[in-house]
Amino acid sequence: MNSRQRRGVILLLLSIVCALGAFAGVLSVISDVKSKVGPEVTAYRVKTSVAPYTQLGAGQFEKIEMPERWLSENAVTDLREIQGKIAVTTLQKGSLLQSDMIVDQPALKSGEQEVAIMIDAATGVAGKITPGSTVNVYATFEGQRDGDPDQSKLIVENARVIDVGELTALKPDADDRDREPTDAVPITFALQTIDAQRITYAESFADEVRLALVAPGTGSDVDATDRTYELAKDK
């Protein structure tokens, strides 16, 4: 082997050593990054925006992998968690699915039926009534004949709200043109038959229907003598 060949071999060996050194450096950097980021876990991202109170299904989400250390404690990592759930608020496209975004879907009990009525947004809802709320439903009626007193009646006690719809602008009836347009919200209740009839009657014939929110976990127990109110009898 002449001197030129020896130099060539030496340069080749040096190149191999440098390449091995660079490869080892890359592996070191990757190992360091992995040690800082930590292991990856499964999470789920919203594919397209989901409206509030919509029933959830696996097709609305896509599976992703991300470092466990970057995942919030309430992130959903198993889609079995959404079974029987609905969105409690709008789920924006691209957002990470978390357990505080979903709630159990309200279910009808034996003998119950869904009944929806429009409630004035300002006087009857005020933004505090949500699915799962318990309310008392009051209605005011004019006296049936001249001289009869106006009355306020407790129509339904402990009505269970299962859905709150979108705010809707209502126009006055043709025979009530002096009345200003109002905003109303459709409220859906789970009611027994007699209560469904009462609340439907109130919506159709009462001058006004209002909801009174009952404190969670307590329930209302109004005495029979207090279910009808007349101003003249107030002591």
C-alpha atoms as an extended CHARMM CRD file, in Angstrom:
* protein
*
       235  EXT
         1         1  MET       CA              0.0000000000        0.0000000000        0.0000000000  PROA      1               0.0000000000
         2         2  ASN       CA              1.5500000000        3.2720000000       -1.0430000000  PROA      2               0.0000000000
         3         3  SER       CA              1.3640000000        6.5400000000        0.8770000000  PROA      3               0.0000000000
         4         4  ARG       CA             -1.5540000000        7.8470000000       -1.1550000000  PROA      4               0.0000000000
         5         5  GLN       CA             -3.6160000000        4.7540000000       -0.3830000000  PROA      5               0.0000000000
         6         6  ARG       CA             -2.7150000000        4.9600000000        3.2940000000  PROA      6               0.0000000000
         7         7  ARG       CA             -3.9170000000        8.5810000000        3.4060000000  PROA      7               0.0000000000
         8         8  GLY       CA             -7.1570000000        7.5460000000        1.7350000000  PROA      8               0.0000000000
         9         9  VAL       CA             -7.7720000000        4.7900000000        4.2880000000  PROA      9               0.0000000000
        10        10  ILE       CA             -7.0230000000        7.1650000000        7.1510000000  PROA      10              0.0000000000
        11        11  LEU       CA             -9.4100000000        9.7860000000        5.7860000000  PROA      11              0.0000000000
        12        12  LEU       CA            -12.0930000000        7.1140000000        5.3410000000  PROA      12              0.0000000000
        13        13  LEU       CA            -11.6620000000        5.9420000000        8.9250000000  PROA      13              0.0000000000
        14        14  LEU       CA            -11.8120000000        9.5340000000       10.1630000000  PROA      14              0.0000000000
        15        15  SER       CA            -15.0320000000       10.0750000000        8.2030000000  PROA      15              0.0000000000
        16        16  ILE       CA            -16.5590000000        6.9580000000        9.7410000000  PROA      16              0.0000000000
        17        17  VAL       CA            -15.5400000000        8.0590000000       13.2310000000  PROA      17              0.0000000000
        18        18  CYS       CA            -17.0230000000       11.5350000000       12.6710000000  PROA      18              0.0000000000
        19        19  ALA       CA            -20.2590000000       10.0230000000       11.3330000000  PROA      19              0.0000000000
        20        20  LEU       CA            -20.5180000000        7.7380000000       14.3560000000  PROA      20              0.0000000000
        21        21  GLY       CA            -19.8610000000       10.7010000000       16.6330000000  PROA      21              0.0000000000
        22        22  ALA       CA            -22.5810000000       12.7700000000       14.9470000000  PROA      22              0.0000000000
        23        23  PHE       CA            -25.0300000000        9.8430000000       15.1390000000  PROA      23              0.0000000000
        24        24  ALA       CA            -24.2730000000        9.3990000000       18.8320000000  PROA      24              0.0000000000
        25        25  GLY       CA            -24.8640000000       13.1210000000       19.3480000000  PROA      25              0.0000000000
        26        26  VAL       CA            -28.2660000000       12.9390000000       17.6290000000  PROA      26              0.0000000000
        27        27  LEU       CA            -29.2410000000        9.9370000000       19.7530000000  PROA      27              0.0000000000
        28        28  SER       CA            -28.1720000000       11.8370000000       22.8450000000  PROA      28              0.0000000000
        29        29  VAL       CA            -30.3150000000       14.8350000000       21.9250000000  PROA      29              0.0000000000
        30        30  ILE       CA            -33.3310000000       12.6200000000       21.1780000000  PROA      30              0.0000000000
        31        31  SER       CA            -32.8740000000       10.7770000000       24.4570000000  PROA      31              0.0000000000
        32        32  ASP       CA            -32.5930000000       14.0730000000       26.3180000000  PROA      32              0.0000000000
        33        33  VAL       CA            -35.7870000000       15.4170000000       24.7030000000  PROA      33              0.0000000000
        34        34  LYS       CA            -37.6760000000       12.2300000000       25.4960000000  PROA      34              0.0000000000
        35        35  SER       CA            -36.5190000000       12.3430000000       29.1040000000  PROA      35              0.0000000000
        36        36  LYS       CA            -37.7610000000       15.9380000000       29.4150000000  PROA      36              0.0000000000
        37        37  VAL       CA            -41.0880000000       15.4250000000       27.5840000000  PROA      37              0.0000000000
        38        38  GLY       CA            -41.9230000000       12.0450000000       29.0760000000  PROA      38              0.0000000000
        39        39  PRO       CA            -44.0810000000        9.2080000000       27.7450000000  PROA      39              0.0000000000
        40        40  GLU       CA            -46.9700000000        9.8450000000       25.3730000000  PROA      40              0.0000000000
        41        41  VAL       CA            -50.6070000000        8.9920000000       26.0960000000  PROA      41              0.0000000000
        42        42  THR       CA            -53.8670000000        8.9100000000       24.1550000000  PROA      42              0.0000000000
        43        43  ALA       CA            -56.1720000000       11.9310000000       24.0740000000  PROA      43              0.0000000000
        44        44  TYR       CA            -59.0950000000       13.0270000000       21.8790000000  PROA      44              0.0000000000
        45        45  ARG       CA            -59.5900000000       16.1800000000       19.8300000000  PROA      45              0.0000000000
        46        46  VAL       CA            -62.9000000000       17.5980000000       18.5810000000  PROA      46              0.0000000000
        47        47  LYS       CA            -63.2210000000       17.0740000000       14.7890000000  PROA      47              0.0000000000
        48        48  THR       CA            -65.9880000000       19.6100000000       14.1610000000  PROA      48              0.0000000000
        49        49  SER       CA            -67.7750000000       22.0110000000       16.4990000000  PROA      49              0.0000000000
        50        50  VAL       CA            -70.4790000000       20.3430000000       18.6180000000  PROA      50              0.0000000000
        51        51  ALA       CA            -73.5320000000       22.3120000000       19.7750000000  PROA      51              0.0000000000
        52        52  PRO       CA            -74.5180000000       22.3740000000       23.4600000000  PROA      52              0.0000000000
        53        53  TYR       CA            -76.7490000000       19.5310000000       24.7240000000  PROA      53              0.0000000000
        54        54  THR       CA            -75.8930000000       17.3920000000       21.6860000000  PROA      54              0.0000000000
        55        55  GLN       CA            -75.5690000000       13.6550000000       22.2830000000  PROA      55              0.0000000000
        56        56  LEU       CA            -71.9420000000       12.6140000000       21.8570000000  PROA      56              0.0000000000
        57        57  GLY       CA            -70.5400000000        9.8480000000       19.6570000000  PROA      57              0.0000000000
        58        58  ALA       CA            -67.0810000000        8.5260000000       18.7840000000  PROA      58              0.0000000000
        59        59  GLY       CA            -67.2770000000        9.9550000000       15.2490000000  PROA      59              0.0000000000
        60        60  GLN       CA            -67.1410000000       13.5190000000       16.6080000000  PROA      60              0.0000000000
        61        61  PHE       CA            -63.5900000000       13.0690000000       17.9250000000  PROA      61              0.0000000000
        62        62  GLU       CA            -60.1730000000       12.0340000000       16.6210000000  PROA      62              0.0000000000
        63        63  LYS       CA            -57.5170000000       10.1190000000       18.5220000000  PROA      63              0.0000000000
        64        64  ILE       CA            -54.1770000000       11.8350000000       19.0910000000  PROA      64              0.0000000000
        65        65  GLU       CA            -50.9870000000       11.1000000000       21.0170000000  PROA      65              0.0000000000
        66        66  MET       CA            -49.3820000000       13.7130000000       23.2350000000  PROA      66              0.0000000000
        67        67  PRO       CA            -46.9170000000       13.8560000000       26.1480000000  PROA      67              0.0000000000
        68        68  GLU       CA            -48.5540000000       12.8140000000       29.3970000000  PROA      68              0.0000000000
        69        69  ARG       CA            -47.0010000000       15.7430000000       31.2570000000  PROA      69              0.0000000000
        70        70  TRP       CA            -48.8380000000       18.2020000000       28.9630000000  PROA      70              0.0000000000
        71        71  LEU       CA            -52.2300000000       16.5620000000       29.4860000000  PROA      71              0.0000000000
        72        72  SER       CA            -54.6600000000       18.1290000000       31.9750000000  PROA      72              0.0000000000
        73        73  GLU       CA            -55.9960000000       15.9620000000       34.7860000000  PROA      73              0.0000000000
        74        74  ASN       CA            -59.5650000000       16.0450000000       33.4290000000  PROA      74              0.0000000000
        75        75  ALA       CA            -58.6620000000       15.2010000000       29.8140000000  PROA      75              0.0000000000
        76        76  VAL       CA            -60.6560000000       12.2970000000       28.3690000000  PROA      76              0.0000000000
        77        77  THR       CA            -58.3070000000        9.4050000000       27.4840000000  PROA      77              0.0000000000
        78        78  ASP       CA            -60.9570000000        6.7270000000       26.8840000000  PROA      78              0.0000000000
        79        79  LEU       CA            -63.9640000000        7.3320000000       24.6180000000  PROA      79              0.0000000000
        80        80  ARG       CA            -66.0830000000        5.0440000000       26.7780000000  PROA      80              0.0000000000
        81        81  GLU       CA            -66.3970000000        8.0790000000       29.0490000000  PROA      81              0.0000000000
        82        82  ILE       CA            -68.7120000000        9.8090000000       26.5400000000  PROA      82              0.0000000000
        83        83  GLN       CA            -71.3050000000        7.0260000000       26.4740000000  PROA      83              0.0000000000
        84        84  GLY       CA            -74.6850000000        8.4370000000       27.5090000000  PROA      84              0.0000000000
        85        85  LYS       CA            -73.2380000000       11.9720000000       27.7030000000  PROA      85              0.0000000000
        86        86  ILE       CA            -74.1270000000       15.3030000000       26.1130000000  PROA      86              0.0000000000
        87        87  ALA       CA            -72.0820000000       18.4530000000       25.5630000000  PROA      87              0.0000000000
        88        88  VAL       CA            -72.6250000000       20.9690000000       28.3530000000  PROA      88              0.0000000000
        89        89  THR       CA            -71.3500000000       23.8270000000       26.1770000000  PROA      89              0.0000000000
        90        90  THR       CA            -70.1680000000       24.3540000000       22.5910000000  PROA      90              0.0000000000
        91        91  LEU       CA            -67.2140000000       22.0690000000       21.8200000000  PROA      91              0.0000000000
        92        92  GLN       CA            -64.9770000000       24.0140000000       19.4720000000  PROA      92              0.0000000000
        93        93  LYS       CA            -63.2260000000       22.2820000000       16.5680000000  PROA      93              0.0000000000
        94        94  GLY       CA            -59.6520000000       21.3710000000       17.4960000000  PROA      94              0.0000000000
        95        95  SER       CA            -60.1470000000       21.6220000000       21.2410000000  PROA      95              0.0000000000
        96        96  LEU       CA            -59.0650000000       18.8200000000       23.5480000000  PROA      96              0.0000000000
        97        97  LEU       CA            -61.9610000000       16.8410000000       25.0010000000  PROA      97              0.0000000000
        98        98  GLN       CA            -62.1850000000       17.1660000000       28.7840000000  PROA      98              0.0000000000
        99        99  SER       CA            -64.5550000000       15.6500000000       31.3070000000  PROA      99              0.0000000000
       100       100  ASP       CA            -65.8890000000       19.0380000000       32.4730000000  PROA      100             0.0000000000
       101       101  MET       CA            -67.2200000000       19.6590000000       28.9340000000  PROA      101             0.0000000000
       102       102  ILE       CA            -69.7440000000       16.8050000000       29.1770000000  PROA      102             0.0000000000
       103       103  VAL       CA            -72.5730000000       15.7290000000       31.4670000000  PROA      103             0.0000000000
       104       104  ASP       CA            -74.9120000000       12.7610000000       31.7400000000  PROA      104             0.0000000000
       105       105  GLN       CA            -77.7610000000       12.8210000000       29.2640000000  PROA      105             0.0000000000
       106       106  PRO       CA            -81.0370000000       13.4530000000       31.1260000000  PROA      106             0.0000000000
       107       107  ALA       CA            -83.2720000000       10.4100000000       30.9160000000  PROA      107             0.0000000000
       108       108  LEU       CA            -87.0410000000       10.1540000000       31.2440000000  PROA      108             0.0000000000
       109       109  LYS       CA            -88.2840000000        8.1580000000       34.1920000000  PROA      109             0.0000000000
       110       110  SER       CA            -91.2140000000        5.7610000000       34.0580000000  PROA      110             0.0000000000
       111       111  GLY       CA            -94.4450000000        7.6180000000       33.2480000000  PROA      111             0.0000000000
       112       112  GLU       CA            -92.6860000000       10.8450000000       32.2610000000  PROA      112             0.0000000000
       113       113  GLN       CA            -92.8890000000       12.6640000000       28.9490000000  PROA      113             0.0000000000
       114       114  GLU       CA            -91.0090000000       15.5640000000       27.4170000000  PROA      114             0.0000000000
       115       115  VAL       CA            -92.9140000000       18.8450000000       27.2130000000  PROA      115             0.0000000000
       116       116  ALA       CA            -91.3950000000       22.0740000000       25.8650000000  PROA      116             0.0000000000
       117       117  ILE       CA            -92.7710000000       25.5990000000       26.3360000000  PROA      117             0.0000000000
       118       118  MET       CA            -91.4440000000       29.0580000000       25.5150000000  PROA      118             0.0000000000
       119       119  ILE       CA            -90.3650000000       31.0750000000       28.5460000000  PROA      119             0.0000000000
       120       120  ASP       CA            -89.6030000000       34.7930000000       28.5260000000  PROA      120             0.0000000000
       121       121  ALA       CA            -85.8060000000       35.0520000000       28.6800000000  PROA      121             0.0000000000
       122       122  ALA       CA            -85.7100000000       38.1280000000       30.9260000000  PROA      122             0.0000000000
       123       123  THR       CA            -88.3710000000       37.3110000000       33.5110000000  PROA      123             0.0000000000
       124       124  GLY       CA            -88.4900000000       33.5440000000       33.4220000000  PROA      124             0.0000000000
       125       125  VAL       CA            -84.9590000000       32.2480000000       32.8920000000  PROA      125             0.0000000000
       126       126  ALA       CA            -82.2990000000       34.9080000000       33.5030000000  PROA      126             0.0000000000
       127       127  GLY       CA            -79.5690000000       32.5060000000       32.3430000000  PROA      127             0.0000000000
       128       128  LYS       CA            -79.4760000000       30.4730000000       35.5440000000  PROA      128             0.0000000000
       129       129  ILE       CA            -81.6550000000       27.5170000000       34.5520000000  PROA      129             0.0000000000
       130       130  THR       CA            -79.7850000000       24.6330000000       32.9150000000  PROA      130             0.0000000000
       131       131  PRO       CA            -80.4590000000       20.9530000000       32.1260000000  PROA      131             0.0000000000
       132       132  GLY       CA            -80.8350000000       19.1410000000       35.4290000000  PROA      132             0.0000000000
       133       133  SER       CA            -82.3230000000       22.1430000000       37.2420000000  PROA      133             0.0000000000
       134       134  THR       CA            -85.4850000000       21.7890000000       39.3070000000  PROA      134             0.0000000000
       135       135  VAL       CA            -88.0280000000       24.6190000000       39.0880000000  PROA      135             0.0000000000
       136       136  ASN       CA            -91.4780000000       25.6260000000       40.2370000000  PROA      136             0.0000000000
       137       137  VAL       CA            -93.7240000000       26.9000000000       37.4390000000  PROA      137             0.0000000000
       138       138  TYR       CA            -95.9850000000       29.8730000000       38.2520000000  PROA      138             0.0000000000
       139       139  ALA       CA            -98.6770000000       31.3760000000       36.0410000000  PROA      139             0.0000000000
       140       140  THR       CA           -100.7670000000       34.5260000000       36.3840000000  PROA      140             0.0000000000
       141       141  PHE       CA           -104.3980000000       34.6520000000       35.2060000000  PROA      141             0.0000000000
       142       142  GLU       CA           -106.9070000000       37.4680000000       34.8470000000  PROA      142             0.0000000000
       143       143  GLY       CA           -110.2360000000       37.0860000000       36.6290000000  PROA      143             0.0000000000
       144       144  GLN       CA           -112.7030000000       35.1250000000       34.5310000000  PROA      144             0.0000000000
       145       145  ARG       CA           -115.4680000000       37.7070000000       34.9800000000  PROA      145             0.0000000000
       146       146  ASP       CA           -115.5880000000       41.4210000000       35.6960000000  PROA      146             0.0000000000
       147       147  GLY       CA           -114.8170000000       41.9520000000       39.3500000000  PROA      147             0.0000000000
       148       148  ASP       CA           -113.0380000000       38.6230000000       39.7630000000  PROA      148             0.0000000000
       149       149  PRO       CA           -109.5250000000       39.0730000000       41.1860000000  PROA      149             0.0000000000
       150       150  ASP       CA           -106.3900000000       38.3230000000       39.1810000000  PROA      150             0.0000000000
       151       151  GLN       CA           -104.5420000000       35.2830000000       40.4960000000  PROA      151             0.0000000000
       152       152  SER       CA           -101.0610000000       33.8280000000       40.5660000000  PROA      152             0.0000000000
       153       153  LYS       CA           -100.9680000000       30.0340000000       40.7280000000  PROA      153             0.0000000000
       154       154  LEU       CA            -98.2820000000       27.4370000000       41.3140000000  PROA      154             0.0000000000
       155       155  ILE       CA            -98.9800000000       25.2480000000       38.2920000000  PROA      155             0.0000000000
       156       156  VAL       CA            -96.2250000000       22.6230000000       38.6410000000  PROA      156             0.0000000000
       157       157  GLU       CA            -93.9450000000       21.9600000000       41.5750000000  PROA      157             0.0000000000
       158       158  ASN       CA            -90.4390000000       20.4650000000       41.2660000000  PROA      158             0.0000000000
       159       159  ALA       CA            -90.4590000000       20.2950000000       37.4630000000  PROA      159             0.0000000000
       160       160  ARG       CA            -87.2380000000       18.7370000000       36.1210000000  PROA      160             0.0000000000
       161       161  VAL       CA            -85.5580000000       20.6280000000       33.2660000000  PROA      161             0.0000000000
       162       162  ILE       CA            -83.9190000000       18.3800000000       30.6770000000  PROA      162             0.0000000000
       163       163  ASP       CA            -83.0800000000       20.8830000000       27.9430000000  PROA      163             0.0000000000
       164       164  VAL       CA            -82.6480000000       24.6250000000       27.4380000000  PROA      164             0.0000000000
       165       165  GLY       CA            -82.8750000000       25.7830000000       23.8240000000  PROA      165             0.0000000000
       166       166  GLU       CA            -81.5260000000       28.7450000000       21.9060000000  PROA      166             0.0000000000
       167       167  LEU       CA            -82.6800000000       32.3100000000       22.5040000000  PROA      167             0.0000000000
       168       168  THR       CA            -85.4830000000       33.1540000000       20.0520000000  PROA      168             0.0000000000
       169       169  ALA       CA            -87.0630000000       36.5170000000       19.1850000000  PROA      169             0.0000000000
       170       170  LEU       CA            -90.8690000000       36.3740000000       19.3970000000  PROA      170             0.0000000000
       171       171  LYS       CA            -93.1290000000       38.8050000000       17.5570000000  PROA      171             0.0000000000
       172       172  PRO       CA            -96.4150000000       39.9460000000       19.1520000000  PROA      172             0.0000000000
       173       173  ASP       CA            -99.6470000000       38.3180000000       17.9990000000  PROA      173             0.0000000000
       174       174  ALA       CA           -101.7110000000       40.1380000000       15.3580000000  PROA      174             0.0000000000
       175       175  ASP       CA           -104.3150000000       41.0840000000       17.9770000000  PROA      175             0.0000000000
       176       176  ASP       CA           -101.6610000000       42.3840000000       20.3940000000  PROA      176             0.0000000000
       177       177  ARG       CA            -99.7000000000       44.8230000000       18.2520000000  PROA      177             0.0000000000
       178       178  ASP       CA            -99.0440000000       47.2430000000       21.0970000000  PROA      178             0.0000000000
       179       179  ARG       CA            -96.8520000000       44.6750000000       22.8290000000  PROA      179             0.0000000000
       180       180  GLU       CA            -93.0880000000       44.9160000000       22.2840000000  PROA      180             0.0000000000
       181       181  PRO       CA            -91.2020000000       41.9630000000       20.7130000000  PROA      181             0.0000000000
       182       182  THR       CA            -89.6450000000       39.7060000000       23.3530000000  PROA      182             0.0000000000
       183       183  ASP       CA            -86.8700000000       37.1300000000       23.5470000000  PROA      183             0.0000000000
       184       184  ALA       CA            -87.8650000000       33.6680000000       24.6980000000  PROA      184             0.0000000000
       185       185  VAL       CA            -86.1590000000       30.3640000000       25.3580000000  PROA      185             0.0000000000
       186       186  PRO       CA            -87.6800000000       26.9190000000       24.7840000000  PROA      186             0.0000000000
       187       187  ILE       CA            -87.4820000000       24.9430000000       28.0100000000  PROA      187             0.0000000000
       188       188  THR       CA            -88.0710000000       21.1830000000       27.9300000000  PROA      188             0.0000000000
       189       189  PHE       CA            -89.3680000000       19.4360000000       31.0370000000  PROA      189             0.0000000000
       190       190  ALA       CA            -89.7240000000       15.7930000000       32.0720000000  PROA      190             0.0000000000
       191       191  LEU       CA            -93.2510000000       15.6210000000       33.5440000000  PROA      191             0.0000000000
       192       192  GLN       CA            -95.9750000000       13.2270000000       34.5290000000  PROA      192             0.0000000000
       193       193  THR       CA            -99.1300000000       13.4610000000       32.3930000000  PROA      193             0.0000000000
       194       194  ILE       CA           -101.1660000000       15.7160000000       34.7000000000  PROA      194             0.0000000000
       195       195  ASP       CA            -98.2730000000       18.1600000000       35.1280000000  PROA      195             0.0000000000
       196       196  ALA       CA            -97.7020000000       18.1660000000       31.3670000000  PROA      196             0.0000000000
       197       197  GLN       CA           -101.3520000000       19.1620000000       30.9270000000  PROA      197             0.0000000000
       198       198  ARG       CA           -101.0810000000       21.8890000000       33.5550000000  PROA      198             0.0000000000
       199       199  ILE       CA            -97.9720000000       23.4670000000       32.0550000000  PROA      199             0.0000000000
       200       200  THR       CA            -99.3880000000       23.3210000000       28.5230000000  PROA      200             0.0000000000
       201       201  TYR       CA           -102.5910000000       24.9840000000       29.7100000000  PROA      201             0.0000000000
       202       202  ALA       CA           -100.5860000000       27.7180000000       31.4460000000  PROA      202             0.0000000000
       203       203  GLU       CA            -98.5600000000       28.4460000000       28.3140000000  PROA      203             0.0000000000
       204       204  SER       CA           -101.7480000000       28.7020000000       26.2480000000  PROA      204             0.0000000000
       205       205  PHE       CA           -104.0090000000       30.7240000000       28.5470000000  PROA      205             0.0000000000
       206       206  ALA       CA           -101.9450000000       32.4320000000       31.2710000000  PROA      206             0.0000000000
       207       207  ASP       CA           -100.9790000000       36.0850000000       30.9480000000  PROA      207             0.0000000000
       208       208  GLU       CA            -97.4590000000       35.1510000000       31.9840000000  PROA      208             0.0000000000
       209       209  VAL       CA            -95.5000000000       32.0520000000       32.9910000000  PROA      209             0.0000000000
       210       210  ARG       CA            -92.4580000000       32.2530000000       35.2590000000  PROA      210             0.0000000000
       211       211  LEU       CA            -89.9580000000       29.7270000000       36.5450000000  PROA      211             0.0000000000
       212       212  ALA       CA            -88.6180000000       29.7560000000       40.0990000000  PROA      212             0.0000000000
       213       213  LEU       CA            -85.3340000000       27.8990000000       40.5390000000  PROA      213             0.0000000000
       214       214  VAL       CA            -85.3570000000       25.4220000000       43.4350000000  PROA      214             0.0000000000
       215       215  ALA       CA            -82.1230000000       24.9880000000       45.3960000000  PROA      215             0.0000000000
       216       216  PRO       CA            -80.2130000000       21.8850000000       44.2000000000  PROA      216             0.0000000000
       217       217  GLY       CA            -80.7730000000       18.7850000000       46.2890000000  PROA      217             0.0000000000
       218       218  THR       CA            -83.6230000000       20.2210000000       48.3530000000  PROA      218             0.0000000000
       219       219  GLY       CA            -86.9070000000       20.0870000000       46.4480000000  PROA      219             0.0000000000
       220       220  SER       CA            -89.8940000000       22.3340000000       46.9650000000  PROA      220             0.0000000000
       221       221  ASP       CA            -92.7530000000       21.5920000000       49.3700000000  PROA      221             0.0000000000
       222       222  VAL       CA            -95.3990000000       24.2970000000       49.0270000000  PROA      222             0.0000000000
       223       223  ASP       CA            -98.4870000000       23.9790000000       51.2200000000  PROA      223             0.0000000000
       224       224  ALA       CA           -101.7850000000       23.6130000000       49.3490000000  PROA      224             0.0000000000
       225       225  THR       CA           -103.0480000000       26.8890000000       50.8450000000  PROA      225             0.0000000000
       226       226  ASP       CA           -100.1090000000       28.7610000000       49.3250000000  PROA      226             0.0000000000
       227       227  ARG       CA           -100.5420000000       27.5660000000       45.7350000000  PROA      227             0.0000000000
       228       228  THR       CA           -102.9400000000       30.3790000000       44.7600000000  PROA      228             0.0000000000
       229       229  TYR       CA           -102.2590000000       34.0280000000       45.4870000000  PROA      229             0.0000000000
       230       230  GLU       CA           -104.6490000000       36.9870000000       45.3790000000  PROA      230             0.0000000000
       231       231  LEU       CA           -103.5110000000       40.4430000000       46.3060000000  PROA      231             0.0000000000
       232       232  ALA       CA           -106.7130000000       41.2020000000       48.2180000000  PROA      232             0.0000000000
       233       233  LYS       CA           -106.1460000000       38.2070000000       50.4960000000  PROA      233             0.0000000000
       234       234  ASP       CA           -102.5310000000       39.0710000000       51.2690000000  PROA      234             0.0000000000
       235       235  LYS       CA           -102.2880000000       39.9380000000       54.9650000000  PROA      235             0.0000000000
